[in-house]
Amino acid sequence: MPKLLHMICSPREQSESSAAGRMFVDQFRQAHPDWDIEEFDLWREPLPEFTGPILDAKYARIDGRGFSHEERDAFAVAERLAMRLALAERVVISTPMWNFSIPYKLKQWIDVISQPGLTFRFDPATGYLPLLSDRPTLVIIASGSDFITGMNRGRIDMATPYLREALRFIGIRSVQFVPVGPTTGPADPIRDARDNAHRRLAELASRF
């Protein structure tokens, strides 16, 4: 059974990113009833701190030496997290924008799975090479500002380019971004932004 992995990156169930992600997944489920939907809530499932044995394991890989028992056990956690991504034919990431970029839990997940020999490798002749296969990926980013019309109130979107590059680095290039914003301020622009984003997501769900 093919699988869609939905990564939930907001700690608030009623956040705009969470609501948009649920709406898309519900529409996708209706259009693809034979697919398995896996939810990965970064705030409710444990992520390892990137320190101690798991950090040592990364440098063991870089230095070309074997793992200690502690490093092997720690690296196995990173392997399991990366495998959840690798086994998904489709990926949805619904996230808020925090302080111009992404929540620290999403960055932590990226840091844990971006390991040499796991999701990328280094070739002295050609440089860094991704190890994951490409797959359609949708990133929903909710922000207090409006980055569609340019009414961004002086804020900068560093989340979109960062996620595009972080995913490309491990092999995922077919990425679509759907912004939701503004999510703060007068009610009418918020409602219009939500409606427009949900309309676009509903259209994408049937052909994603």
Summary of the structure (lengths in Angstrom):
residues: 208
radius of gyration: 18.1
end to end distance: 16.1
largest distance: 58.8
contacts: 649
relative contact order: 0.17
helix: 41%
strand: 20%
